[in-house]
């Protein structure tokens, strides 16, 4: 979490949060931000404006697996320590079988224990959804949110339960640079009080940092659609309703703003 006196950037892992956080710190200077844990959660509700970046769930899981192939990321590192044999099944080769083993784990095991920040979520919650909801739902709102959701993760139920918790700004990771610049020009980021030189620091075509390596097998780049089974595709569609709802909300807002021009 990146927090100033007036707004908060909710940093969901693997959604471009490292890149955007670095850019925001360059723009404002480190002193403008409180010393929060990198992916720290909201302890209490606040009236501060909020920003979040959201990635397509298919891209998210493929990127997270690819990151692990590089030996990076807390998810893969913890697995290598706690269950080396399973880690070998998941990261041993760049194959459809390994990716499937990874999805079997990530789509039903958010990597929590009874003391963790996501222990309040159902055991069947997938990793990405768990990470998003722990960012969106302040700890003092968990009981109310859980009661309203009642373990119903359908799109309609998620939309209703998150109604009062939606950030003012949702940025699509796929279009991160474009969305930030466009929303700023449309006045949607006025609450951030961006300095006049911000666009020189965060140029529109700036390359995103901290991305996974380009993996190849026999000289051919790995492609997500070639590794994703129909079963896991359907499972991601079924489970990742929170990410899909946020992306839909962001799409609708961009279209609404574009229609005014």
C-alpha positions, 0 to 999 in steps of 0.5 A: 500500500502506498499512502499519502495524506489524501489518497491511497494506492492499493498495491495488488501484487503482479498488477503493475504495482511495483512499476506504478509505485516507483513512478509515484515515488519519483513524482512526489518524493518518498517523503510524501508517503507514509511508511506502510508495508509494500503490500500492506492492507487497510487496517481501518476504513478511511475517506481517503480517495483510493486507486487500484490496478487490476489485471486480466485473471488469465494474464495474472496467473500466467505471469505469476507462474512465469515469475516463479519459473525465474525463481522469483516471487513469494508464492514460488519461494514459499512453495519451494521451502514448504513442498519441494516435490510439488514445486518441482511439478509446477516449476520443473519444466515449461510445459502445459502439465506444469502450468496445470499443476500450478493452477490447481494450487493457485485456484484453490489455495490462497497460501494462508494459515489461521493467522494470515490476513486472508484467513477470513475468506473461504478455503476455496478462494483463489489466490488472485481474488484473495489478494484483491479482496484483502486490499479492498476490504478494510479489517473493520469492514470484514465482518459486514462484507463477509455477511453480505457476500455470504460465500456467494462469489457470483458477479452480481453478489460481488458487485453488491458487496463491494458497492461501497468499497470500490476505489475511485480509480481503477486502472487496467494493468494492460493499459496502465500507462494509457489509463493513467494519462487519460484519466489525468487529462479527464480530471479523474485524478485531480485529487492526487494534485499531480505536479506540473512535471509529472508526465515528464517523469511518467511518460506515456510510453514508459516501459513497465518494470519488474516483468517476468522474463520471456520464456522459450521452449525449443526457440519458441516463446511460451504462449498462454493459450497453448498451455491453458486447458479448457478445464482451467480456463473455465475454472478461472472464469468461474472463480475470478469474478472479482477481477472481472467485475473491477475490469468491467467497471474500469472499461465502463468508466473509460467508455463513459469519459470517451463518449463525452469528447 
